[in-house]
Amino acid sequence: MSSGQFNAGQSRGGAQAKTEDWMESAKNTANAAHDKAADAANCTSGQAQQHKDESAGFLQQTGEQMVHMAQGAIDGVKNTLGVGDQKK
């Protein structure tokens, strides 16, 4: 084997090793990005559920306040007409 062929083979082997290293690095980077994206999605999902629960509680409370206000208005009209429990 001539030294030219030996050097060509050695260069090819070194290039192949570098290519494999770069491929492995690219895979690791892609996996890390995937993991971070999955973590962000899970975090966002949890926050969305929390806000949904808070909104449901707020709407429930608001609905109850509306019922009490309507009942108070009905009682006021009844009292004004003299058909309520408290006659003036």
Summary of the structure (lengths in Angstrom):
residues: 88
radius of gyration: 37.1
end to end distance: 120.6
largest distance: 120.9
contacts: 169
relative contact order: 0.04
helix: 90%
strand: 0%
